Amino acid sequence: MSATDPKQPPDLAAFAEHAARICGAAHVDFSPAGIAAASRTTAPWRSLIAGIVRPSSADEVASLITAAAATATPLYPVSTGKNWGYGDRLPAGDNQVVLDLGRMNRIIEVDETLAYAVVEPGVTQGQLFEHLQARQLALWLDCTGAGPDAGIIGNILERGFGHTPLGDRFRAVSGIEAVLGDGSVLRTGFSGAESSAVGATYPYGLGPVLDGLFSQSNLGVVTRMGVWLMPQPEAFAAAIVFIDDKAVIGPVVDRLRPLRLDGTLPSVVHIANDLRLLSGRMGFPQQRAGGERCLTAELRAALNRELGISPWAMSAGLYGSRRQIRASAARLKTALKGLPVRIRVLGGDTLRQAERAARLLNRFKIGRGLYRQIEDASAAIGLLQGKPTRHFLKGAYWRHPTMPTGADPALDGCGLLWLAPVSPHRGQDIDRLLALVEPLYARHGFDALLTLSLLNGRAIALVSTIAFNAEDQVEARAAADCYETIVKAAMAAGYPPYRLASGAMASAIDPKEPYWQAVARLKAALDPAGVIAPGRYAP
Ligand SMILES: Cc1cc2nc3c(=O)[nH]c(=O)nc-3n(C[C@H](O)[C@H](O)[C@H](O)COP(=O)(O)OP(=O)(O)OC[C@H]3O[C@@H](n4cnc5c(N)ncnc54)[C@H](O)[C@@H]3O)c2cc1C
């Protein structure tokens, strides 16, 4: 990987002294052990972390940035640091100090009437979920599959996707507070106007909309954000569609498009392949694979049969009044009529009854497969209602020797890369993209764990996992090569990734492009000393 060097060598010792005065010595760590812990990664690349500082307020962040500029020390901000599969806490270049914002974890405000929260960067999905539960607020948050310990602000800044109608998470932001490279504080929209009550309800303010400057960028350190929540609907149901024939994926995608566009299916719809679902149930079956690194077609089919997994399965949320849900379910069934798929619509009561029955059977050691199926379904359905779960973290352990339950894939040494090319929401494009990507996985010796995320009715991300054995250097190199090959091939075919791993930014960004030249001019204006995350989404 290439590093973007600051203009002069950093004076780390001087910065560490400043940082200790600003945050307290207990929150500054330049020890080899501290650095080693922060460097634990799921990525096949490495960058050298110089140290870690943990401020507790926006004022401390501003002072640290001023000290960083004075000592030419690059800072790499992370909010909760669970960017698993995208480089974790590793900066895009060497010798950067991780600015860990985890101590800034206040939920500043939740407004039930107007359905929003204002949070600091260290707030996790689990924390906000528990907060809403504890106060018995009739609000749902949008959450990702990354579990309760993953964050809100860090994910939104990466323009990550969740599972509810607010799943295009960056569009549910209103009001960002960020510290710029000169130590000044910028509040976007109306969030800076003391007298204004609309900072977290009306996202634009007057003049240019600057919020986008802080997403997938290195132009500021975000210290606060207004995030919209969803009023708990009167009724909810999950539509699960089992698709046995891959040839039907294109037609399914086409027939769902009008339903996504007109709001019948208001949430991000996910269609996962069997390998993705298998990886949630088990690790790669070394013994049965007979020395192969990928599942053979026969073994894959046998595992699917044993575990009751379909080649593809879709989950979508239906929200509204009971009547609206009945109407949406009917429209979905009509839309998919004639295709060889099985549709199940599960209301909250149906699922609860199924869970109870399955638990009972499981206790008597009957129907264990059914229990696991219902467990899978209830985790997926929980996400559609904004309930964070660790269930899907198991997928990161596909090539890992063990499969712990309280999972942290980076600490546990999993090898994981996500890549997600974006396609128009058209069946022919999805067929083309799958035909491009799947053989590249096979050529590099990896199982293609895939999910189609139907983002907004107009675009679909093919969210693809490369799971590798991080202890095997050959396999790790193959994973890096597989990632770069797929990103390049997909870009050349017109399907660019919506997000990049930190170690792959330099190779995917062309500094000669006018777009990136404009970004460089913005960088020079907002962070003249170039101390915020050099190389992150930047030439
Ligand atoms: C099983 C599994 C499922 C997953 N499911 C999803 C999913 O459904 N959707 C999804 O999007 N991702 C998913 N992920 C990927 C990833 O784990 C999440 O995106 C996670 O939320 C990112 O980590 P974080 O929230 O701790 O953000 P952080 O790691 O804190 O931040 C991410 C990056 O944003 C930048 N940044 C963070 N905070 C700031 C700040 N305050 N100011 C400026 N820049 C900042 C930094 O460069 C940082 O590296 C999944 C991962 C796994 C292993």
The ligand as an ORCA input file, in Angstrom:
! r2SCAN-3c Opt
* xyz 0 1
  C     -20.581     -9.611      9.885
  C     -20.456     -8.182      9.511
  C     -21.581     -7.496      9.092
  C     -21.488     -6.169      8.683
  N     -22.624     -5.551      8.268
  C     -22.552     -4.298      7.788
  C     -23.730     -3.658      7.295
  O     -24.836     -4.213      7.352
  N     -23.598     -2.408      6.783
  C     -22.401     -1.761      6.762
  O     -22.342     -0.627      6.288
  N     -21.285     -2.343      7.242
  C     -21.315     -3.589      7.747
  N     -20.171     -4.193      8.221
  C     -18.863     -3.511      8.075
  C     -18.405     -2.687      9.315
  O     -18.153     -3.548     10.400
  C     -19.419     -1.599      9.687
  O     -19.581     -0.716      8.602
  C     -19.041     -0.802     10.937
  O     -20.147     -0.051     11.352
  C     -17.874      0.166     10.728
  O     -17.220      0.358     11.947
  P     -17.562      1.526     12.969
  O     -19.020      1.770     12.961
  O     -16.916      1.174     14.252
  O     -16.866      2.790     12.290
  P     -15.381      3.298     12.524
  O     -14.431      2.181     12.359
  O     -15.291      4.071     13.770
  O     -15.275      4.325     11.315
  C     -15.144      3.924      9.988
  C     -14.170      4.874      9.280
  O     -14.773      6.173      9.176
  C     -13.822      7.208      9.492
  N     -14.294      7.908     10.681
  C     -14.849      7.296     11.753
  N     -15.223      8.203     12.646
  C     -14.882      9.405     12.165
  C     -15.046     10.720     12.660
  N     -15.654     10.937     13.806
  N     -14.605     11.740     11.917
  C     -14.018     11.507     10.718
  N     -13.848     10.275     10.199
  C     -14.283      9.228     10.911
  C     -12.504      6.522      9.762
  O     -11.682      6.545      8.644
  C     -12.886      5.095     10.079
  O     -11.917      4.164      9.687
  C     -20.231     -5.508      8.688
  C     -19.102     -6.192      9.157
  C     -19.204     -7.522      9.561
  C     -17.982     -8.239     10.035
*
